[in-house]
Amino acid sequence: MIAFIIRRLMQSIIVMGVVGFVAFSLFQFVGDPVLAMVGQDATPEQRAELRRDLGLDDPIPVQFARFVGQAVQGDFGMSYRQSRKVSTLLKERFPATMELSIVAAVLALVIGIPMGVYTALRRKGWLANLLLAVSLIGVSLPTFLIGILLILVFAVILGWLPSFGRGETVALGWWSTGLLGRDGWAHIILPAITLALFQTTLIMRLVRAEMLEVLRTDYIKFARARGLSDRAVYFGHALRNTLVPVITITGLQLGAIIAFAIITETVFQWPGMGLLFIQSVQVADIPIMAAYLCLIALIFVTINLVVDLLYFVVDPRLRVERAGSSH
């Protein structure tokens, strides 16, 4: 177990190192940071002085080492356009993105798993076939189009829900949340559904496929031969083993939800990190872009590490295989 954790940690460090190099490369190949900070009216002497103060005249390895050292401390410098610390900007936007992502992930699990189980157990029923057909919409349609259609129907035509923004929020220390009030819930419904739709269909189809595979195994036939009820067979044996691979996919999809919330936040003008990243791309605000890449990579790596450990704990076959290979 210790060797497994150490190996995963080393792999995570390598991944973060590669992402850090990519983020550092933005400063070298995407525009001129000095020009972005002082403008075109600055004299060559002023530009040279600023370049020297920023350490841009240093060799590339020295700049990269300095960038990594500052990134480890959470320091990504100042925003070119907003003239504020990047860490402060991300800290302000982080709660909105996490709140939207968590609500979307819970929604995908609560809907996707029961639908997957139902379509597996009633695979010849008309409702199961209808759910499978409808699920193709979630897989096929792009996220931005789903968001626009939801806004058109529920915000413009029916007028039931707001179409943009986060609504009223409550400050809990540095964390802000909109889930303590009715207005916050009204604002999060449409973006959460938009973000969760693809994940819901993915989880439903995964659970259905795994459930059908488990129902064909010998131990399920043996459980039926022992006279166990359908409920005990389906939920006590089949579903429990079905959820083992679902843990891995669900964990990775949570990282995907956080990373790909960019489109949803842009459509609904949700004030999260994704919208901040899009705005920074439009004005070539490189420090924000680099910090966002590193933060998303860290979230992905952390979730992946936790999922691997959970998978190792939940599935006893992996522990047996590890023990056998060590001997």
ABEGO torsion letter per residue (X at the ends): XAAAAAAAAAAAAAAAAAAAAAAAAAAAABEBAAAAAAEAABBAAAAAAAAAAAGAABBAAAAAAAAAAAAAAGBAEBBAAAGBBAAAAAAAAAAAAAAAAAAAAAAAAAAAAAAAAAAAAAAABAAAAAAAAAAAAAAABBAAAAAAAAAAAAAAAAGABBABEAEBBBBBEABBBAAABAAAAAAAAAAAAAAAAAAAAAAAAAAAAAAAAAAABAAAAAAAAAGBBAAAAAAAAAAAAAAAAAAAAAAAAAAAAAAAAAAAAAAAGBBBAAAAAAAAAAAGBAAAAAAAAAAAAAAAAAAAAAAAAAAAAABAAAAAAAAAAAX
